[in-house]
């Protein structure tokens, strides 16, 4: 599969589609999932065009993992979560829906089941509040 520069995440990075941005550096971009499985569900993507783990350059993957490593504890703390789930899917058969490599940082709460993925759009005001909380924790 070749990389499609018009995938939704590429459009989000270019500012063609709005998002609730959490973080950006020279290599990566992070924003809230608009159909979150839990409050604060964050997506971390590289700026480098890569479909998935099978075609990303090792150095780009290292930079992406640095961002995931930096953001995961911040998301957990900001959202008051009991734990975290980090997910990454490769190919449609494995559940990949957007063909731009990305990691999910999903806050987990004891005794609270996850919502179904990719099915219910979250209220925009709530997403704004969660993004502000995470950005504030990241700055502090």
Backbone bond lengths (Angstrom), bond angles and torsions (degrees), N, CA, C in turn:
res aa  C-N    CA-C-N  psi(-1)  N-CA   C-N-CA  omega(-1)  CA-C   N-CA-C  phi
1 X - - - 1.456 - - 1.532 108.43 -
2 X 1.313 116.26 132.31 1.461 119.43 177.79 1.532 109.63 -95.50
3 X 1.307 115.06 155.79 1.460 121.78 -177.81 1.529 110.49 -70.21
4 X 1.323 116.00 132.15 1.470 122.19 177.24 1.529 108.47 -100.28
5 X 1.339 118.43 109.80 1.466 120.51 -177.71 1.534 113.39 -67.80
6 X 1.328 117.50 -5.89 1.455 120.97 177.59 1.524 112.74 -103.96
7 X 1.345 117.61 17.67 1.464 119.25 175.98 1.529 109.19 -67.37
8 X 1.307 116.40 159.92 1.466 120.68 -173.23 1.526 113.20 -60.25
9 X 1.325 118.45 -35.60 1.467 119.94 -179.83 1.526 111.18 -70.60
10 X 1.325 117.91 -37.22 1.465 120.69 175.86 1.528 109.93 -62.87
11 X 1.334 116.13 -40.16 1.468 120.06 178.10 1.522 111.27 -66.42
12 X 1.329 117.52 -37.35 1.474 120.91 176.86 1.521 109.60 -63.25
13 X 1.331 117.11 -46.40 1.472 120.30 179.91 1.513 112.33 -60.77
14 X 1.330 116.81 -36.41 1.477 120.87 -179.88 1.526 112.20 -79.53
15 X 1.329 117.75 -4.07 1.456 121.18 179.50 1.521 113.36 81.98
16 X 1.314 118.22 12.63 1.464 121.73 179.65 1.525 111.98 -79.47
17 X 1.313 116.59 -22.75 1.464 123.46 177.22 1.525 106.40 -127.50
18 X 1.330 117.93 131.59 1.464 118.93 -178.67 1.528 111.81 -69.45
19 X 1.323 114.88 155.72 1.457 120.60 177.03 1.529 108.76 -151.61
20 X 1.314 114.92 171.70 1.468 121.25 174.19 1.524 106.03 -103.36
21 X 1.346 114.15 88.51 1.458 120.75 -175.20 1.523 110.20 -69.91
22 X 1.323 114.62 137.14 1.459 123.12 177.60 1.520 110.57 -104.65
23 X 1.334 115.84 -41.03 1.460 120.57 -168.67 1.522 109.75 -159.30
24 X 1.331 114.83 148.37 1.459 120.73 172.67 1.508 108.47 -151.85
25 X 1.324 116.33 138.14 1.458 121.52 171.29 1.529 107.43 -135.71
26 X 1.308 117.90 -168.99 1.466 121.14 -176.62 1.528 112.76 -63.19
27 X 1.337 116.84 -24.23 1.459 120.36 -173.47 1.524 114.98 -113.40
28 X 1.333 117.69 -21.35 1.464 121.12 -168.07 1.516 113.14 -137.37
29 X 1.321 113.89 166.09 1.459 122.39 -179.32 1.531 106.70 -144.87
30 X 1.326 118.12 136.17 1.466 121.54 179.37 1.517 109.98 -133.14
31 X 1.332 115.33 140.35 1.460 121.41 -177.21 1.520 109.00 -153.17
32 X 1.333 115.55 164.70 1.455 119.65 179.56 1.527 111.15 -78.19
33 X 1.320 114.96 143.63 1.461 121.82 172.88 1.533 106.74 -72.46
34 X 1.333 118.09 130.50 1.467 120.29 -178.42 1.525 112.52 -79.38
35 X 1.329 115.97 -10.73 1.468 121.67 174.42 1.531 107.37 -124.73
36 X 1.336 116.33 66.17 1.461 120.64 -170.41 1.524 113.92 -69.84
37 X 1.311 114.15 149.09 1.466 120.54 174.39 1.522 109.99 -84.79
38 X 1.349 116.79 -17.41 1.464 123.55 177.34 1.524 107.10 -158.87
39 X 1.326 118.04 157.50 1.467 120.50 177.77 1.537 111.01 -57.40
40 X 1.327 115.72 130.45 1.464 120.80 178.85 1.522 114.18 89.57
41 X 1.327 117.85 6.06 1.475 122.49 179.82 1.534 108.35 -55.91
42 X 1.318 115.87 114.59 1.461 123.23 -173.32 1.521 110.58 -113.91
43 X 1.329 116.29 141.27 1.458 122.87 175.86 1.525 108.51 -110.53
44 X 1.320 116.62 133.73 1.463 122.29 179.20 1.524 107.24 -119.88
45 X 1.333 115.52 123.76 1.465 120.80 -176.73 1.534 109.81 -128.81
46 X 1.340 116.24 151.40 1.460 118.54 173.73 1.528 109.88 -83.67
47 X 1.299 116.18 154.57 1.460 120.17 173.68 1.523 110.98 -76.42
48 X 1.312 116.21 -18.47 1.454 122.37 177.02 1.525 110.15 -72.03
49 X 1.322 118.46 134.44 1.464 119.21 176.99 1.526 111.06 -71.75
50 X 1.317 115.80 115.61 1.465 122.08 176.75 1.519 107.67 -150.70
51 X 1.304 116.85 137.26 1.460 121.59 -178.33 1.521 110.62 -71.22
52 X 1.340 116.85 -48.48 1.456 120.31 -177.74 1.525 110.22 -163.79
53 X 1.308 115.81 -167.31 1.459 121.97 -177.41 1.531 111.98 -61.04
54 X 1.312 116.72 -24.33 1.456 121.25 -175.88 1.523 113.52 -76.27
55 X 1.349 117.43 -15.49 1.465 117.78 -179.11 1.524 114.78 -130.20
56 X 1.319 118.73 0.37 1.466 119.99 178.55 1.534 109.38 -75.31
57 X 1.306 116.34 141.63 1.467 120.82 177.51 1.530 109.08 -67.53
58 X 1.324 117.79 142.37 1.467 120.69 -177.96 1.533 114.00 -53.53
59 X 1.328 118.01 -41.57 1.467 119.86 179.82 1.525 111.32 -65.41
60 X 1.329 116.89 -37.55 1.468 120.51 177.79 1.525 110.68 -67.69
61 X 1.320 116.51 -37.85 1.464 120.51 176.83 1.528 110.63 -64.12
62 X 1.319 116.77 -40.36 1.476 120.18 177.40 1.526 110.84 -60.59
63 X 1.323 116.89 -44.15 1.471 120.29 178.26 1.532 110.86 -63.95
64 X 1.328 116.80 -39.69 1.457 120.58 178.62 1.526 110.62 -63.61
65 X 1.318 116.39 -42.94 1.476 119.91 179.68 1.529 111.39 -67.24
66 X 1.325 117.46 -32.52 1.473 119.72 174.96 1.533 110.14 -59.69
67 X 1.329 115.91 -41.88 1.466 120.06 179.69 1.529 110.97 -67.72
68 X 1.320 117.37 -43.12 1.469 120.85 177.81 1.534 109.02 -60.41
69 X 1.318 116.30 -44.74 1.470 121.57 179.97 1.523 111.93 -62.83
70 X 1.314 116.78 -37.04 1.467 121.57 178.80 1.535 111.38 -71.59
71 X 1.322 116.11 -42.82 1.464 120.60 -173.24 1.525 114.28 -81.19
72 X 1.312 118.36 -32.87 1.467 121.06 -174.72 1.532 113.33 -54.55
73 X 1.332 119.68 -51.82 1.466 117.83 -179.46 1.533 113.01 -67.56
74 X 1.313 116.71 -28.18 1.468 120.77 178.22 1.525 110.11 -68.85
75 X 1.332 116.39 -44.51 1.463 120.56 178.09 1.526 109.69 -61.89
76 X 1.320 117.12 -45.43 1.469 121.56 179.58 1.521 110.64 -57.53
77 X 1.314 116.68 -48.92 1.469 121.49 -177.62 1.525 111.00 -67.22
78 X 1.321 117.02 -45.95 1.466 120.68 -176.85 1.521 111.88 -63.07
79 X 1.323 116.22 -36.09 1.458 120.39 -176.57 1.528 112.41 -92.72
80 X 1.327 117.24 -0.21 1.463 120.17 179.40 1.518 112.56 62.43
81 X 1.322 116.73 35.43 1.462 121.51 -176.77 1.522 111.29 -81.14
82 X 1.329 114.86 155.80 1.461 121.62 176.47 1.522 111.71 -84.56
83 X 1.320 116.67 -21.31 1.458 122.21 -178.98 1.509 109.87 -166.66
84 X 1.332 115.55 -175.28 1.465 121.81 -179.00 1.512 109.93 -137.63
85 X 1.308 114.58 149.80 1.455 121.23 169.86 1.528 106.21 -119.53
86 X 1.321 116.25 128.07 1.458 121.58 176.46 1.529 105.76 -110.07
87 X 1.346 116.81 123.88 1.457 121.13 -178.20 1.517 110.78 -126.59
88 X 1.332 115.22 149.61 1.460 121.51 175.55 1.518 106.77 -154.29
89 X 1.330 117.78 127.04 1.465 123.21 -175.14 1.529 110.20 -114.31
90 X 1.332 116.16 146.18 1.464 122.10 -178.87 1.518 110.52 -130.10
91 X 1.330 115.69 112.62 1.458 124.38 179.51 1.534 110.28 82.97
92 X 1.317 114.80 153.03 1.466 121.63 -177.40 1.526 112.34 -58.45
93 X 1.330 116.97 -38.45 1.458 120.62 -178.58 1.526 112.41 -63.04
94 X 1.334 116.46 -22.90 1.464 121.27 179.52 1.528 112.18 -96.49
95 X 1.327 117.07 1.29 1.457 120.38 178.23 1.512 115.35 104.56
96 X 1.342 118.23 1.39 1.465 119.41 178.33 1.526 108.96 -67.99
97 X 1.343 115.59 126.48 1.465 120.65 -178.46 1.523 112.57 -109.49
98 X 1.329 117.22 -29.57 1.465 121.97 176.39 1.525 105.61 -115.38
99 X 1.324 115.89 125.97 1.450 120.18 -171.76 1.531 112.35 -94.26
100 X 1.331 112.49 54.82 1.471 124.83 168.65 1.521 102.68 -135.17
101 X 1.324 118.05 120.21 1.459 120.29 -174.45 1.525 110.70 -50.75
102 X 1.310 115.42 137.61 1.452 120.38 179.12 1.525 110.47 -157.13
103 X 1.309 114.33 152.36 1.457 121.72 174.64 1.516 108.17 -112.84
104 X 1.310 115.47 141.41 1.453 123.13 174.73 1.527 107.48 -99.02
105 X 1.320 116.50 129.82 1.467 121.99 168.87 1.520 104.65 -109.36
106 X 1.327 116.02 110.21 1.458 120.82 -174.04 1.525 109.53 -117.00
107 X 1.345 117.57 110.74 1.461 119.82 175.92 1.533 110.30 -61.86
108 X 1.315 116.32 141.24 1.468 121.27 178.77 1.522 109.36 -121.85
109 X 1.303 114.09 141.87 1.456 122.62 -178.33 1.517 108.59 -122.87
110 X 1.337 116.97 127.34 1.464 121.44 -178.31 1.524 110.16 -52.99
111 X 1.334 115.65 130.79 1.454 121.09 176.62 1.516 115.50 77.88
112 X 1.336 118.10 1.92 1.468 121.38 -178.81 1.527 109.16 -111.85
113 X 1.320 117.59 117.64 1.466 119.11 179.16 1.528 111.49 -71.97
114 X 1.312 115.43 155.82 1.461 120.76 175.82 1.524 109.95 -74.19
115 X 1.319 115.04 149.31 1.467 120.34 171.07 1.531 107.82 -73.99
116 X 1.312 116.61 159.40 1.459 120.68 174.27 1.531 108.76 -64.19
117 X 1.301 117.04 140.77 1.458 120.72 -178.58 1.507 113.45 -77.22
118 X 1.327 116.49 141.23 1.449 122.89 172.70 1.510 116.37 62.46
119 X 1.336 117.62 30.94 1.458 118.30 -175.56 1.519 115.08 -122.03
120 X 1.336 118.28 -33.90 1.463 120.30 -175.00 1.530 109.68 -125.30
121 X 1.325 115.56 120.67 1.465 120.75 176.79 1.521 108.93 -69.11
122 X 1.323 115.90 133.97 1.455 121.24 178.28 1.525 109.76 -82.02
123 X 1.311 116.79 153.42 1.455 123.22 176.25 1.529 109.07 -60.36
124 X 1.327 116.83 130.46 1.460 121.54 -176.53 1.523 112.59 -60.75
125 X 1.316 117.93 -39.03 1.472 120.83 179.78 1.527 110.70 -63.76
126 X 1.329 116.85 -37.31 1.460 120.68 178.47 1.529 110.05 -68.76
127 X 1.320 117.17 -41.29 1.463 120.26 176.15 1.529 110.79 -61.08
128 X 1.315 116.65 -41.93 1.472 120.62 177.45 1.521 110.99 -59.14
129 X 1.319 116.55 -43.90 1.467 121.31 -179.72 1.532 110.90 -64.78
130 X 1.330 117.08 -42.60 1.471 120.31 179.25 1.524 110.87 -65.85
131 X 1.326 117.18 -41.96 1.463 120.79 179.06 1.526 110.47 -62.31
132 X 1.316 116.76 -43.01 1.472 120.57 179.19 1.522 110.77 -62.00
133 X 1.322 116.99 -41.28 1.468 121.96 178.76 1.528 110.95 -60.68
134 X 1.321 115.67 -45.49 1.468 120.03 -177.91 1.529 110.29 -69.81
135 X 1.332 117.97 -43.08 1.472 120.20 178.12 1.538 110.85 -61.76
136 X 1.312 116.90 -39.43 1.469 121.48 178.30 1.526 110.45 -63.00
137 X 1.326 117.03 -44.03 1.461 120.60 178.71 1.523 110.53 -65.29
138 X 1.314 117.03 -36.91 1.455 121.59 179.45 1.528 110.93 -66.58
139 X 1.313 116.55 -38.16 1.468 121.47 179.58 1.527 111.87 -72.72
140 X 1.328 116.65 -29.60 1.471 121.37 -175.32 1.478 111.00 -88.59
